[in-house]
């Protein structure tokens, strides 16, 4: 049921000198968020398992002879949501047991001497509540915290939470087995000599020993104990740690403090050996490389890529990189060596703010790297942050424009977060006396739409322990405005693809569009409020319907410079899967393809005429052209509902559209082919009837038509008002290819 595994004896290759050794339960930090509704979150697939650091520590402890369990809170949280379909997070008024209550049984069954909790900022309130629960269930056990959040709020945590006995700061690969040995020998005097340890004296005072050394030779670490992840065989990939430490000093980031800014990488030989061992043991061939700045050492990346290519192994992988620490040539090599994903932390689309936050990226250079990665088929997360204290409206506009412009690339996925003042960062140190609790939680530090009530009480009582849930005052723009713009931009780009890009190109100022939208929405809701239940408005389908109405009835009328192009985009992206299914032709049982068969447009397909060619619009937006310069060129697109509840779209050539419209359920193949009269130039001198019959064969082969010997006109396969929500851009693989092919011309 859970990912908690107990090893009753030490591993054969290493026996602890003190016998079976202390038993420890390692509890991962909760990282799964439920920004979607509970049922959608419950269906989520966690491809890469729990944090790799937990499994590395487990492998080290087993090597030293300590009995080790792992409790994976991410998997247990998904089990919790699945236990009662439709139940959401605690604190939303539902009377079901809380997640903390759900974990009680697992923690009670774990009769260990030590409970070690990993920590991150977003779930730290839950971690401390679980520490309290362990103290209730196992009064004699020791409770230990580690990880990024506990490391920077260690003293305050020990002072305020008596249930916590120790905090191991920073990298614990060396210090954790030493601490367990000290506890096993009951040698309290040695606690004072263990660097990296913060602990409580018998009189209640707190002692903070000097920092521990980092692990300099990462190759010395064992392969993580992935066998303790009971779900590993079902995962699409696995995290592997390839290095530690970031040499940069961005003002908002806590990574450099945790790893002491000491940049290290595992050797190429070790990386390849671990990948091979994981592939052989578990059949996994996708690897998510854990290191904030893998490409800082270009020479090592080249060495790895060349070695992987030489090995002949067919692994795929993803990594993080700064856009100024990778170049076009390196991206091409990485793609050739199996790189399929890259995380780019751009942070701000304002060149001025790049200097303020000490990121110092050249944004034009950043665009070039995103463009190159896209060309090589590498999926890129384009991560941005807004809500910095110095950020002006102009800076915000630049960031929103960068966010939306990322959609011009098929493989780019923009992300936009509100700033969270993370403990131990320069931005926190500078503003720690200005923190305010305005309940506008950043998704960088928030577990979902609702924060648990018990968490809220802890957060209110201990601002120094949970500063990431607080806010830094902003001077030029209100926090409320930052949040609303962030929600608007994020979900416009979730619901649509090219429409937000088109509005940006047409208006030149998305903040002006947003301001008009807010005014329009306020007037509309005042007259006709629409409840959305527990789902936040921008995540609800009602927002999608309202926004389309706004664009059609307000934006096009009042603001559009290229109204026909914008109206075309609305038509293309303006309907839902359910609406599409309602208007699609009824499926008809098929027969063999022959000249006497009567072709019907296949169920799940329908056509729409557009005043401007869709591929012209997409190409214009990709290249930041002017929508007003597009020629009026009537085109026809075909929509198809796919089994995954998506909609794909093909822009049809004129001949293809003519043939498809002729498949009205009344004429035979032979009749349609004999009446087919394209321009002679279009078919290269091939007889029209022969070209028509071949075209029908192609349409049948591609699933657009169903041959039948039944004359029946399906329900309205052509609808001028239909458009696609999820589209395959016609410049890509979804475009129907020209016909007839050269072979037919012979």
Secondary structure, DSSP 8 states (H G I E B T S, - for coil): --S----SS--TT---TTSS--EEEEE------BSS-HHHHHT---TT-S-HHHHHHHHHHHHTT-EEEEE-HHHHHHHHHHHSTT---TTSS--S--HHHHHHHHHHH---SEEEE---STTHHHHHHHHHHHHHH-TTSEEEE-SHHHHHSHHHHHHH-TT--EEE-S--TTHHHHHHHHHHHT-GGGGGG-TTEEEE-TTS-EEE-------S-GGGS----GGG-TTGGG-S-EEEE-EE------TT--HHHHTTT--EE--HHHHHHHHHHHHHHH---EEEEE-TTGGGSHHHHHHHHHHHHHHT---EEEEEE-GGG--HHHHHHHHHTTEEEEEEEEE-S-HHHHHHTT----HHHHHHHHHHHHHTT-EEEEEEEE--TT--HHHHHHHHHHHHHGGGSTTEEEEEEE----TTSHHHHHHGGG-B--S---TTT--BSS--HHHHHHHHH-TTT-GGGSB---SSS-HHHHHHHHHHHHHHHHH-SHHHHHHHHHHS-HHHHHHHHHHHHHHHHHHS----TTS-GGGSHHHHHHHHHHIIIIIHHHT-SSHHHHHHHHHHH---HHHHHHHS----------TT-EEEE-TTEEEEEESS-HHHHHHHHHTT--GGG-----EEEEEEE-TTS-EEEEEE-HHHHHHHHH-EEEEEHHHHHHH----GGGGTT--HHHHHHHHHHHHHHTTSEEEESS----S--B-TT---SS---TTSTTS---SS-GGGG-
